[in-house]
Amino acid sequence: MNKVNVALVRLLQFVVFVLFTFMVLVYFGAMILVPLDLVVLIINILGVVGIGGLIAAVVAVPVVAYLGLIVYKTPGLVKMIVDTGLDLVTTGKERVEAFNKIAESVKG
């Protein structure tokens, strides 16, 4: 019965590991995809106004780059965004390691 309990703890540990890995990938992936989505939205809006796609892209990319520069120059904002992601990584690591103590207590 001990082997079943240890296997169950390890299975739950794996599920928690996969969950936190997914959350970290989604968080940092969103940081990449938000500016790209903003470019697409600006191109679509300019397309509705009647400006062609190539010209709209030439306009949209610098606009998004400027908005990114404003975000970058805002004191502490980029550090807070990165620290939030790193806190998520640290929390996930702590939760996964907590299962090791539970597995040791079940084994012995």
Distance bins in CASP14 RR format, pairs under 12 A and 6 or more apart:
PFRMAT RR
TARGET T0000
AUTHOR 0000-0000-0000
RMODE 2
METHOD distances of the structure
MODEL  1
1 7 0 0 0 0 0 1 0 0 0 0 0
1 8 0 0 0 0 0 1 0 0 0 0 0
1 106 0 0 0 0 1 0 0 0 0 0 0
1 107 0 0 0 0 0 1 0 0 0 0 0
2 8 0 0 0 0 0 1 0 0 0 0 0
2 9 0 0 0 0 0 1 0 0 0 0 0
2 103 0 0 0 0 0 1 0 0 0 0 0
2 104 0 0 0 0 0 1 0 0 0 0 0
2 105 0 0 0 0 0 1 0 0 0 0 0
2 106 1 0 0 1 0 0 0 0 0 0 0
2 107 1 0 0 1 0 0 0 0 0 0 0
2 108 1 0 0 1 0 0 0 0 0 0 0
3 9 0 0 0 0 0 1 0 0 0 0 0
3 10 0 0 0 0 0 1 0 0 0 0 0
3 103 0 0 0 0 0 1 0 0 0 0 0
3 106 0 0 0 0 1 0 0 0 0 0 0
3 107 0 0 0 0 1 0 0 0 0 0 0
3 108 0 0 0 0 0 1 0 0 0 0 0
4 10 0 0 0 0 0 1 0 0 0 0 0
4 11 0 0 0 0 0 1 0 0 0 0 0
4 106 0 0 0 0 1 0 0 0 0 0 0
4 107 0 0 0 0 0 1 0 0 0 0 0
5 11 0 0 0 0 0 1 0 0 0 0 0
5 12 0 0 0 0 0 1 0 0 0 0 0
5 102 0 0 0 0 1 0 0 0 0 0 0
5 103 0 0 0 0 1 0 0 0 0 0 0
5 104 0 0 0 0 0 1 0 0 0 0 0
5 105 0 0 0 0 1 0 0 0 0 0 0
5 106 1 0 1 0 0 0 0 0 0 0 0
5 107 0 0 0 0 1 0 0 0 0 0 0
5 108 0 0 0 0 0 1 0 0 0 0 0
6 12 0 0 0 0 0 1 0 0 0 0 0
6 13 0 0 0 0 0 1 0 0 0 0 0
6 99 0 0 0 0 0 1 0 0 0 0 0
6 100 0 0 0 0 0 1 0 0 0 0 0
6 102 0 0 0 0 1 0 0 0 0 0 0
6 103 1 0 1 0 0 0 0 0 0 0 0
6 104 0 0 0 0 1 0 0 0 0 0 0
6 105 0 0 0 0 0 1 0 0 0 0 0
6 106 1 0 1 0 0 0 0 0 0 0 0
6 107 1 0 1 0 0 0 0 0 0 0 0
6 108 0 0 0 0 1 0 0 0 0 0 0
7 13 0 0 0 0 0 1 0 0 0 0 0
7 14 0 0 0 0 0 1 0 0 0 0 0
7 103 0 0 0 0 1 0 0 0 0 0 0
7 106 0 0 0 0 1 0 0 0 0 0 0
7 107 0 0 0 0 0 1 0 0 0 0 0
8 14 0 0 0 0 0 1 0 0 0 0 0
8 15 0 0 0 0 0 1 0 0 0 0 0
8 99 0 0 0 0 0 1 0 0 0 0 0
8 102 0 0 0 0 0 1 0 0 0 0 0
8 103 0 0 0 0 1 0 0 0 0 0 0
8 106 0 0 0 0 1 0 0 0 0 0 0
9 15 0 0 0 0 0 1 0 0 0 0 0
9 16 0 0 0 0 0 1 0 0 0 0 0
9 96 0 0 0 0 0 1 0 0 0 0 0
9 98 0 0 0 0 0 1 0 0 0 0 0
9 99 1 0 1 0 0 0 0 0 0 0 0
9 100 0 0 0 0 1 0 0 0 0 0 0
9 101 0 0 0 0 1 0 0 0 0 0 0
9 102 1 0 1 0 0 0 0 0 0 0 0
9 103 1 0 1 0 0 0 0 0 0 0 0
9 104 0 0 0 0 1 0 0 0 0 0 0
9 105 0 0 0 0 1 0 0 0 0 0 0
9 106 1 0 1 0 0 0 0 0 0 0 0
9 107 0 0 0 0 1 0 0 0 0 0 0
10 16 0 0 0 0 0 1 0 0 0 0 0
10 17 0 0 0 0 0 1 0 0 0 0 0
10 96 0 0 0 0 0 1 0 0 0 0 0
10 99 1 0 0 1 0 0 0 0 0 0 0
10 100 0 0 0 0 1 0 0 0 0 0 0
10 102 0 0 0 0 1 0 0 0 0 0 0
10 103 1 0 0 1 0 0 0 0 0 0 0
10 104 0 0 0 0 0 1 0 0 0 0 0
10 106 0 0 0 0 1 0 0 0 0 0 0
10 107 0 0 0 0 0 1 0 0 0 0 0
11 17 0 0 0 0 0 1 0 0 0 0 0
11 18 0 0 0 0 0 1 0 0 0 0 0
11 99 0 0 0 0 1 0 0 0 0 0 0
11 103 0 0 0 0 0 1 0 0 0 0 0
12 18 0 0 0 0 0 1 0 0 0 0 0
12 19 0 0 0 0 0 1 0 0 0 0 0
12 95 0 0 0 0 0 1 0 0 0 0 0
12 96 0 0 0 0 0 1 0 0 0 0 0
12 98 0 0 0 0 0 1 0 0 0 0 0
12 99 1 0 0 1 0 0 0 0 0 0 0
12 100 0 0 0 0 0 1 0 0 0 0 0
12 102 0 0 0 0 1 0 0 0 0 0 0
12 103 0 0 0 0 1 0 0 0 0 0 0
12 106 0 0 0 0 0 1 0 0 0 0 0
13 19 0 0 0 0 0 1 0 0 0 0 0
13 20 0 0 0 0 0 1 0 0 0 0 0
13 92 0 0 0 0 0 1 0 0 0 0 0
13 93 0 0 0 0 0 1 0 0 0 0 0
13 95 0 0 0 0 1 0 0 0 0 0 0
13 96 1 0 1 0 0 0 0 0 0 0 0
13 97 0 0 0 0 1 0 0 0 0 0 0
13 98 0 0 0 0 1 0 0 0 0 0 0
13 99 1 1 0 0 0 0 0 0 0 0 0
13 100 1 0 0 1 0 0 0 0 0 0 0
13 101 0 0 0 0 0 1 0 0 0 0 0
13 102 0 0 0 0 1 0 0 0 0 0 0
13 103 1 0 0 1 0 0 0 0 0 0 0
13 106 0 0 0 0 0 1 0 0 0 0 0
14 20 0 0 0 0 0 1 0 0 0 0 0
14 21 0 0 0 0 0 1 0 0 0 0 0
14 96 0 0 0 0 1 0 0 0 0 0 0
14 99 0 0 0 0 1 0 0 0 0 0 0
14 103 0 0 0 0 0 1 0 0 0 0 0
15 21 0 0 0 0 0 1 0 0 0 0 0
15 22 0 0 0 0 0 1 0 0 0 0 0
15 95 0 0 0 0 0 1 0 0 0 0 0
15 96 0 0 0 0 0 1 0 0 0 0 0
15 99 0 0 0 0 1 0 0 0 0 0 0
16 22 0 0 0 0 0 1 0 0 0 0 0
16 23 0 0 0 0 0 1 0 0 0 0 0
16 91 0 0 0 0 0 1 0 0 0 0 0
16 92 1 0 0 1 0 0 0 0 0 0 0
16 93 0 0 0 0 0 1 0 0 0 0 0
16 94 0 0 0 0 0 1 0 0 0 0 0
16 95 1 0 1 0 0 0 0 0 0 0 0
16 96 1 0 1 0 0 0 0 0 0 0 0
16 97 0 0 0 0 0 1 0 0 0 0 0
16 98 0 0 0 0 1 0 0 0 0 0 0
16 99 1 0 0 1 0 0 0 0 0 0 0
16 100 0 0 0 0 0 1 0 0 0 0 0
16 102 0 0 0 0 0 1 0 0 0 0 0
17 23 0 0 0 0 0 1 0 0 0 0 0
17 24 0 0 0 0 0 1 0 0 0 0 0
17 89 0 0 0 0 0 1 0 0 0 0 0
17 92 1 0 0 1 0 0 0 0 0 0 0
17 93 0 0 0 0 1 0 0 0 0 0 0
17 94 0 0 0 0 0 1 0 0 0 0 0
17 95 0 0 0 0 1 0 0 0 0 0 0
17 96 1 0 1 0 0 0 0 0 0 0 0
17 97 0 0 0 0 0 1 0 0 0 0 0
17 98 0 0 0 0 0 1 0 0 0 0 0
17 99 0 0 0 0 1 0 0 0 0 0 0
17 100 0 0 0 0 0 1 0 0 0 0 0
18 24 0 0 0 0 0 1 0 0 0 0 0
18 25 0 0 0 0 0 1 0 0 0 0 0
18 92 0 0 0 0 0 1 0 0 0 0 0
18 95 0 0 0 0 0 1 0 0 0 0 0
18 96 0 0 0 0 1 0 0 0 0 0 0
19 25 0 0 0 0 0 1 0 0 0 0 0
19 26 0 0 0 0 0 1 0 0 0 0 0
19 88 0 0 0 0 0 1 0 0 0 0 0
19 91 0 0 0 0 0 1 0 0 0 0 0
19 92 0 0 0 0 1 0 0 0 0 0 0
19 95 0 0 0 0 1 0 0 0 0 0 0
19 96 0 0 0 0 1 0 0 0 0 0 0
20 26 0 0 0 0 0 1 0 0 0 0 0
20 27 0 0 0 0 0 1 0 0 0 0 0
20 85 0 0 0 0 0 1 0 0 0 0 0
20 87 0 0 0 0 0 1 0 0 0 0 0
20 88 1 0 0 1 0 0 0 0 0 0 0
20 89 1 0 0 1 0 0 0 0 0 0 0
20 90 0 0 0 0 0 1 0 0 0 0 0
20 91 1 0 0 1 0 0 0 0 0 0 0
20 92 1 0 1 0 0 0 0 0 0 0 0
20 93 1 0 0 1 0 0 0 0 0 0 0
20 94 0 0 0 0 1 0 0 0 0 0 0
20 95 1 0 0 1 0 0 0 0 0 0 0
20 96 1 0 0 1 0 0 0 0 0 0 0
20 97 0 0 0 0 0 1 0 0 0 0 0
20 99 0 0 0 0 0 1 0 0 0 0 0
21 27 0 0 0 0 0 1 0 0 0 0 0
21 28 0 0 0 0 0 1 0 0 0 0 0
21 88 0 0 0 0 0 1 0 0 0 0 0
21 89 0 0 0 0 1 0 0 0 0 0 0
21 92 0 0 0 0 1 0 0 0 0 0 0
21 93 0 0 0 0 0 1 0 0 0 0 0
21 95 0 0 0 0 0 1 0 0 0 0 0
21 96 0 0 0 0 1 0 0 0 0 0 0
22 28 0 0 0 0 0 1 0 0 0 0 0
22 29 0 0 0 0 0 1 0 0 0 0 0
22 88 0 0 0 0 0 1 0 0 0 0 0
22 92 0 0 0 0 0 1 0 0 0 0 0
23 29 0 0 0 0 0 1 0 0 0 0 0
23 30 0 0 0 0 0 1 0 0 0 0 0
23 84 0 0 0 0 0 1 0 0 0 0 0
23 85 0 0 0 0 1 0 0 0 0 0 0
23 87 0 0 0 0 0 1 0 0 0 0 0
23 88 1 0 0 1 0 0 0 0 0 0 0
23 89 0 0 0 0 1 0 0 0 0 0 0
23 91 0 0 0 0 1 0 0 0 0 0 0
23 92 0 0 0 0 1 0 0 0 0 0 0
23 95 0 0 0 0 0 1 0 0 0 0 0
24 30 0 0 0 0 0 1 0 0 0 0 0
24 31 0 0 0 0 0 1 0 0 0 0 0
24 84 0 0 0 0 0 1 0 0 0 0 0
24 85 1 0 0 1 0 0 0 0 0 0 0
24 86 0 0 0 0 1 0 0 0 0 0 0
24 87 0 0 0 0 0 1 0 0 0 0 0
24 88 1 0 1 0 0 0 0 0 0 0 0
24 89 1 0 1 0 0 0 0 0 0 0 0
24 90 0 0 0 0 0 1 0 0 0 0 0
24 91 0 0 0 0 1 0 0 0 0 0 0
24 92 0 0 0 0 1 0 0 0 0 0 0
24 93 0 0 0 0 0 1 0 0 0 0 0
25 31 0 0 0 0 0 1 0 0 0 0 0
25 32 0 0 0 0 0 1 0 0 0 0 0
25 33 0 0 0 0 0 1 0 0 0 0 0
25 85 0 0 0 0 0 1 0 0 0 0 0
25 88 0 0 0 0 0 1 0 0 0 0 0
25 89 0 0 0 0 0 1 0 0 0 0 0
26 32 0 0 0 0 0 1 0 0 0 0 0
26 33 0 0 0 0 1 0 0 0 0 0 0
26 85 0 0 0 0 0 1 0 0 0 0 0
26 88 0 0 0 0 1 0 0 0 0 0 0
27 33 0 0 0 0 0 1 0 0 0 0 0
27 34 0 0 0 0 0 1 0 0 0 0 0
27 81 0 0 0 0 1 0 0 0 0 0 0
27 82 0 0 0 0 0 1 0 0 0 0 0
27 83 0 0 0 0 0 1 0 0 0 0 0
27 84 1 0 0 1 0 0 0 0 0 0 0
27 85 1 0 1 0 0 0 0 0 0 0 0
27 86 0 0 0 0 0 1 0 0 0 0 0
27 87 0 0 0 0 0 1 0 0 0 0 0
27 88 1 0 0 1 0 0 0 0 0 0 0
27 89 0 0 0 0 1 0 0 0 0 0 0
27 91 0 0 0 0 0 1 0 0 0 0 0
28 34 0 0 0 0 0 1 0 0 0 0 0
28 81 0 0 0 0 1 0 0 0 0 0 0
28 82 0 0 0 0 1 0 0 0 0 0 0
28 84 0 0 0 0 0 1 0 0 0 0 0
28 85 1 0 0 1 0 0 0 0 0 0 0
28 86 0 0 0 0 0 1 0 0 0 0 0
28 88 0 0 0 0 1 0 0 0 0 0 0
28 89 0 0 0 0 1 0 0 0 0 0 0
29 35 0 0 0 0 0 1 0 0 0 0 0
29 36 0 0 0 0 0 1 0 0 0 0 0
29 37 0 0 0 0 0 1 0 0 0 0 0
29 81 0 0 0 0 0 1 0 0 0 0 0
29 85 0 0 0 0 0 1 0 0 0 0 0
30 36 0 0 0 0 0 1 0 0 0 0 0
30 37 0 0 0 0 1 0 0 0 0 0 0
30 81 0 0 0 0 0 1 0 0 0 0 0
30 84 0 0 0 0 0 1 0 0 0 0 0
30 85 0 0 0 0 0 1 0 0 0 0 0
31 37 0 0 0 0 0 1 0 0 0 0 0
31 68 0 0 0 0 0 1 0 0 0 0 0
31 71 0 0 0 0 0 1 0 0 0 0 0
31 77 0 0 0 0 0 1 0 0 0 0 0
31 78 0 0 0 0 1 0 0 0 0 0 0
31 81 1 0 0 1 0 0 0 0 0 0 0
31 82 0 0 0 0 1 0 0 0 0 0 0
31 84 0 0 0 0 0 1 0 0 0 0 0
31 85 0 0 0 0 1 0 0 0 0 0 0
32 38 0 0 0 0 0 1 0 0 0 0 0
33 39 0 0 0 0 0 1 0 0 0 0 0
33 40 0 0 0 0 0 1 0 0 0 0 0
34 40 0 0 0 0 0 1 0 0 0 0 0
34 41 0 0 0 0 0 1 0 0 0 0 0
34 64 0 0 0 0 1 0 0 0 0 0 0
34 67 0 0 0 0 0 1 0 0 0 0 0
34 68 0 0 0 0 0 1 0 0 0 0 0
34 71 0 0 0 0 0 1 0 0 0 0 0
34 81 0 0 0 0 0 1 0 0 0 0 0
35 41 0 0 0 0 0 1 0 0 0 0 0
35 42 0 0 0 0 0 1 0 0 0 0 0
35 60 0 0 0 0 0 1 0 0 0 0 0
35 61 0 0 0 0 1 0 0 0 0 0 0
35 63 0 0 0 0 0 1 0 0 0 0 0
35 64 1 0 1 0 0 0 0 0 0 0 0
35 65 0 0 0 0 1 0 0 0 0 0 0
35 66 0 0 0 0 0 1 0 0 0 0 0
35 67 1 0 0 1 0 0 0 0 0 0 0
35 68 1 0 0 1 0 0 0 0 0 0 0
35 69 0 0 0 0 0 1 0 0 0 0 0
35 71 0 0 0 0 1 0 0 0 0 0 0
35 72 0 0 0 0 0 1 0 0 0 0 0
36 42 0 0 0 0 0 1 0 0 0 0 0
36 43 0 0 0 0 0 1 0 0 0 0 0
36 57 0 0 0 0 0 1 0 0 0 0 0
36 60 0 0 0 0 0 1 0 0 0 0 0
36 61 0 0 0 0 0 1 0 0 0 0 0
36 64 0 0 0 0 1 0 0 0 0 0 0
36 65 0 0 0 0 0 1 0 0 0 0 0
37 43 0 0 0 0 0 1 0 0 0 0 0
37 44 0 0 0 0 0 1 0 0 0 0 0
37 60 0 0 0 0 0 1 0 0 0 0 0
37 64 0 0 0 0 1 0 0 0 0 0 0
38 44 0 0 0 0 0 1 0 0 0 0 0
38 45 0 0 0 0 0 1 0 0 0 0 0
38 60 1 0 0 1 0 0 0 0 0 0 0
38 61 0 0 0 0 0 1 0 0 0 0 0
38 63 0 0 0 0 1 0 0 0 0 0 0
38 64 1 0 1 0 0 0 0 0 0 0 0
38 65 0 0 0 0 0 1 0 0 0 0 0
38 66 0 0 0 0 0 1 0 0 0 0 0
38 67 1 0 0 1 0 0 0 0 0 0 0
38 68 0 0 0 0 1 0 0 0 0 0 0
38 71 0 0 0 0 0 1 0 0 0 0 0
39 45 0 0 0 0 0 1 0 0 0 0 0
39 46 0 0 0 0 0 1 0 0 0 0 0
39 53 0 0 0 0 0 1 0 0 0 0 0
39 56 0 0 0 0 1 0 0 0 0 0 0
39 57 1 0 0 1 0 0 0 0 0 0 0
39 58 0 0 0 0 0 1 0 0 0 0 0
39 59 0 0 0 0 0 1 0 0 0 0 0
39 60 1 0 1 0 0 0 0 0 0 0 0
39 61 1 0 0 1 0 0 0 0 0 0 0
39 62 0 0 0 0 0 1 0 0 0 0 0
39 63 0 0 0 0 1 0 0 0 0 0 0
39 64 1 0 1 0 0 0 0 0 0 0 0
39 65 0 0 0 0 1 0 0 0 0 0 0
39 67 0 0 0 0 0 1 0 0 0 0 0
39 68 0 0 0 0 0 1 0 0 0 0 0
40 46 0 0 0 0 0 1 0 0 0 0 0
40 47 0 0 0 0 0 1 0 0 0 0 0
40 53 0 0 0 0 0 1 0 0 0 0 0
40 56 0 0 0 0 0 1 0 0 0 0 0
40 57 0 0 0 0 1 0 0 0 0 0 0
40 60 0 0 0 0 1 0 0 0 0 0 0
40 61 0 0 0 0 0 1 0 0 0 0 0
40 64 0 0 0 0 1 0 0 0 0 0 0
41 47 0 0 0 0 0 1 0 0 0 0 0
41 48 0 0 0 0 0 1 0 0 0 0 0
41 56 0 0 0 0 0 1 0 0 0 0 0
41 60 0 0 0 0 1 0 0 0 0 0 0
41 63 0 0 0 0 0 1 0 0 0 0 0
41 64 0 0 0 0 1 0 0 0 0 0 0
41 67 0 0 0 0 0 1 0 0 0 0 0
42 48 0 0 0 0 0 1 0 0 0 0 0
42 49 0 0 0 0 0 1 0 0 0 0 0
42 51 0 0 0 0 0 1 0 0 0 0 0
42 53 0 0 0 0 0 1 0 0 0 0 0
42 55 0 0 0 0 0 1 0 0 0 0 0
42 56 1 0 0 1 0 0 0 0 0 0 0
42 57 0 0 0 0 1 0 0 0 0 0 0
42 58 0 0 0 0 0 1 0 0 0 0 0
42 59 1 0 0 1 0 0 0 0 0 0 0
42 60 1 1 0 0 0 0 0 0 0 0 0
42 61 0 0 0 0 1 0 0 0 0 0 0
42 62 0 0 0 0 0 1 0 0 0 0 0
42 63 1 0 0 1 0 0 0 0 0 0 0
42 64 1 0 0 1 0 0 0 0 0 0 0
42 65 0 0 0 0 0 1 0 0 0 0 0
42 66 0 0 0 0 0 1 0 0 0 0 0
42 67 0 0 0 0 1 0 0 0 0 0 0
43 49 0 0 0 0 0 1 0 0 0 0 0
43 50 0 0 0 0 0 1 0 0 0 0 0
43 51 0 0 0 0 1 0 0 0 0 0 0
43 52 0 0 0 0 1 0 0 0 0 0 0
43 53 1 0 1 0 0 0 0 0 0 0 0
43 54 0 0 0 0 1 0 0 0 0 0 0
43 55 0 0 0 0 1 0 0 0 0 0 0
43 56 1 0 1 0 0 0 0 0 0 0 0
43 57 1 0 1 0 0 0 0 0 0 0 0
43 58 0 0 0 0 1 0 0 0 0 0 0
43 59 0 0 0 0 1 0 0 0 0 0 0
43 60 1 0 1 0 0 0 0 0 0 0 0
43 61 0 0 0 0 1 0 0 0 0 0 0
43 63 0 0 0 0 0 1 0 0 0 0 0
43 64 0 0 0 0 0 1 0 0 0 0 0
44 50 0 0 0 0 0 1 0 0 0 0 0
44 51 0 0 0 0 0 1 0 0 0 0 0
44 52 0 0 0 0 0 1 0 0 0 0 0
44 53 0 0 0 0 1 0 0 0 0 0 0
44 56 0 0 0 0 1 0 0 0 0 0 0
44 57 0 0 0 0 0 1 0 0 0 0 0
44 60 0 0 0 0 1 0 0 0 0 0 0
45 51 0 0 0 0 1 0 0 0 0 0 0
45 52 0 0 0 0 0 1 0 0 0 0 0
45 53 0 0 0 0 0 1 0 0 0 0 0
45 56 0 0 0 0 1 0 0 0 0 0 0
45 59 0 0 0 0 0 1 0 0 0 0 0
45 60 0 0 0 0 1 0 0 0 0 0 0
45 63 0 0 0 0 0 1 0 0 0 0 0
46 52 1 0 0 1 0 0 0 0 0 0 0
46 53 1 0 0 1 0 0 0 0 0 0 0
46 54 0 0 0 0 0 1 0 0 0 0 0
46 55 1 0 0 1 0 0 0 0 0 0 0
46 56 1 1 0 0 0 0 0 0 0 0 0
46 57 0 0 0 0 1 0 0 0 0 0 0
46 58 0 0 0 0 0 1 0 0 0 0 0
46 59 1 0 0 1 0 0 0 0 0 0 0
46 60 1 0 0 1 0 0 0 0 0 0 0
46 61 0 0 0 0 0 1 0 0 0 0 0
46 63 0 0 0 0 1 0 0 0 0 0 0
47 53 1 0 0 1 0 0 0 0 0 0 0
47 54 0 0 0 0 0 1 0 0 0 0 0
47 55 0 0 0 0 1 0 0 0 0 0 0
47 56 1 0 1 0 0 0 0 0 0 0 0
47 57 0 0 0 0 0 1 0 0 0 0 0
47 59 0 0 0 0 0 1 0 0 0 0 0
47 60 0 0 0 0 0 1 0 0 0 0 0
48 56 0 0 0 0 1 0 0 0 0 0 0
49 55 0 0 0 0 0 1 0 0 0 0 0
49 56 0 0 0 0 1 0 0 0 0 0 0
49 59 0 0 0 0 0 1 0 0 0 0 0
50 56 0 0 0 0 1 0 0 0 0 0 0
51 57 0 0 0 0 1 0 0 0 0 0 0
51 58 0 0 0 0 1 0 0 0 0 0 0
51 59 1 0 0 1 0 0 0 0 0 0 0
51 60 0 0 0 0 1 0 0 0 0 0 0
52 58 0 0 0 0 1 0 0 0 0 0 0
52 59 0 0 0 0 1 0 0 0 0 0 0
52 60 0 0 0 0 0 1 0 0 0 0 0
53 59 0 0 0 0 1 0 0 0 0 0 0
53 60 0 0 0 0 1 0 0 0 0 0 0
53 61 0 0 0 0 0 1 0 0 0 0 0
54 60 0 0 0 0 0 1 0 0 0 0 0
54 61 0 0 0 0 0 1 0 0 0 0 0
55 61 0 0 0 0 0 1 0 0 0 0 0
56 62 0 0 0 0 0 1 0 0 0 0 0
56 63 0 0 0 0 0 1 0 0 0 0 0
56 64 0 0 0 0 0 1 0 0 0 0 0
57 63 0 0 0 0 0 1 0 0 0 0 0
57 64 0 0 0 0 0 1 0 0 0 0 0
58 64 0 0 0 0 0 1 0 0 0 0 0
58 65 0 0 0 0 0 1 0 0 0 0 0
59 65 0 0 0 0 0 1 0 0 0 0 0
59 66 0 0 0 0 0 1 0 0 0 0 0
60 66 0 0 0 0 0 1 0 0 0 0 0
60 67 0 0 0 0 0 1 0 0 0 0 0
61 67 0 0 0 0 0 1 0 0 0 0 0
61 68 0 0 0 0 0 1 0 0 0 0 0
62 68 0 0 0 0 0 1 0 0 0 0 0
62 69 0 0 0 0 0 1 0 0 0 0 0
63 69 0 0 0 0 0 1 0 0 0 0 0
63 70 0 0 0 0 0 1 0 0 0 0 0
64 70 0 0 0 0 0 1 0 0 0 0 0
64 71 0 0 0 0 0 1 0 0 0 0 0
65 71 0 0 0 0 0 1 0 0 0 0 0
65 72 0 0 0 0 0 1 0 0 0 0 0
66 72 0 0 0 0 0 1 0 0 0 0 0
66 73 0 0 0 0 0 1 0 0 0 0 0
67 73 0 0 0 0 0 1 0 0 0 0 0
67 74 0 0 0 0 0 1 0 0 0 0 0
68 74 0 0 0 0 1 0 0 0 0 0 0
68 77 0 0 0 0 0 1 0 0 0 0 0
68 78 0 0 0 0 1 0 0 0 0 0 0
68 81 0 0 0 0 0 1 0 0 0 0 0
69 77 0 0 0 0 0 1 0 0 0 0 0
69 78 0 0 0 0 0 1 0 0 0 0 0
70 77 0 0 0 0 1 0 0 0 0 0 0
70 78 0 0 0 0 0 1 0 0 0 0 0
71 77 1 0 1 0 0 0 0 0 0 0 0
71 78 1 0 0 1 0 0 0 0 0 0 0
71 79 0 0 0 0 0 1 0 0 0 0 0
71 80 0 0 0 0 0 1 0 0 0 0 0
71 81 0 0 0 0 1 0 0 0 0 0 0
72 78 1 0 1 0 0 0 0 0 0 0 0
72 79 0 0 0 0 0 1 0 0 0 0 0
72 81 0 0 0 0 0 1 0 0 0 0 0
72 82 0 0 0 0 0 1 0 0 0 0 0
74 80 0 0 0 0 1 0 0 0 0 0 0
74 81 0 0 0 0 0 1 0 0 0 0 0
76 82 0 0 0 0 1 0 0 0 0 0 0
76 83 0 0 0 0 1 0 0 0 0 0 0
76 84 0 0 0 0 0 1 0 0 0 0 0
77 83 0 0 0 0 0 1 0 0 0 0 0
77 84 0 0 0 0 0 1 0 0 0 0 0
78 84 0 0 0 0 0 1 0 0 0 0 0
78 85 0 0 0 0 0 1 0 0 0 0 0
79 85 0 0 0 0 0 1 0 0 0 0 0
79 86 0 0 0 0 0 1 0 0 0 0 0
80 86 0 0 0 0 0 1 0 0 0 0 0
80 87 0 0 0 0 0 1 0 0 0 0 0
81 87 0 0 0 0 0 1 0 0 0 0 0
81 88 0 0 0 0 0 1 0 0 0 0 0
82 88 0 0 0 0 0 1 0 0 0 0 0
82 89 0 0 0 0 0 1 0 0 0 0 0
83 89 0 0 0 0 0 1 0 0 0 0 0
83 90 0 0 0 0 1 0 0 0 0 0 0
84 90 0 0 0 0 0 1 0 0 0 0 0
84 91 0 0 0 0 0 1 0 0 0 0 0
85 91 0 0 0 0 1 0 0 0 0 0 0
85 92 0 0 0 0 0 1 0 0 0 0 0
86 92 0 0 0 0 0 1 0 0 0 0 0
86 93 0 0 0 0 0 1 0 0 0 0 0
87 93 0 0 0 0 0 1 0 0 0 0 0
87 94 0 0 0 0 0 1 0 0 0 0 0
88 94 0 0 0 0 0 1 0 0 0 0 0
88 95 0 0 0 0 0 1 0 0 0 0 0
89 95 0 0 0 0 0 1 0 0 0 0 0
89 96 0 0 0 0 0 1 0 0 0 0 0
90 96 0 0 0 0 0 1 0 0 0 0 0
90 97 0 0 0 0 0 1 0 0 0 0 0
91 97 0 0 0 0 0 1 0 0 0 0 0
91 98 0 0 0 0 0 1 0 0 0 0 0
92 98 0 0 0 0 1 0 0 0 0 0 0
92 99 0 0 0 0 0 1 0 0 0 0 0
93 99 0 0 0 0 0 1 0 0 0 0 0
93 100 0 0 0 0 0 1 0 0 0 0 0
94 100 0 0 0 0 0 1 0 0 0 0 0
94 101 0 0 0 0 0 1 0 0 0 0 0
95 101 0 0 0 0 0 1 0 0 0 0 0
95 102 0 0 0 0 0 1 0 0 0 0 0
96 102 0 0 0 0 0 1 0 0 0 0 0
96 103 0 0 0 0 0 1 0 0 0 0 0
97 103 0 0 0 0 0 1 0 0 0 0 0
97 104 0 0 0 0 0 1 0 0 0 0 0
98 104 0 0 0 0 0 1 0 0 0 0 0
98 105 0 0 0 0 0 1 0 0 0 0 0
99 105 0 0 0 0 0 1 0 0 0 0 0
99 106 0 0 0 0 0 1 0 0 0 0 0
100 106 0 0 0 0 0 1 0 0 0 0 0
100 107 0 0 0 0 0 1 0 0 0 0 0
101 107 0 0 0 0 0 1 0 0 0 0 0
101 108 0 0 0 0 0 1 0 0 0 0 0
102 108 0 0 0 0 0 1 0 0 0 0 0
END
